[in-house]
Amino acid sequence: MTTSRSIRPLTKRLYEAILADIWPDGAAAIVDFGLESQEHYEALYYPLRAREITVEQLDDALGSGPKLTAIAGAAKSNPHKGIVFRTPYDELLEQEEEGEDA
């Protein structure tokens, strides 16, 4: 993994697990990247291995279901088109945005 910016440790662990062809260890990566099923994992797995999603994009999407959904949805090698990612932070972000609009 070569990058010009700092990638968060949780993103590195998921990226390395995908490159090693294993399910990520620990609940944090599973929860924070919205890996609710094997299909969610594969929707990131194939595009990351095909370099259609970069580790930087993955890091930018950490904790954001909409961002994860967008990057996976845009990848040609994603075998699960239309899959939706959700993280525990999505509702918090929605509440923050609603508070800003008020």
Buried (B, 14 or more C-beta within 10 A) or exposed (E): EEEEEEBEEBBBBBBEBBEEEEEBEEEEBBBBBBBBEEEBBBBBBBBBEEEBBBBBBBBBBBBBBBBBBBBBBEBEBBEBEEBBBBBEBBEEBEEEEEEEEE
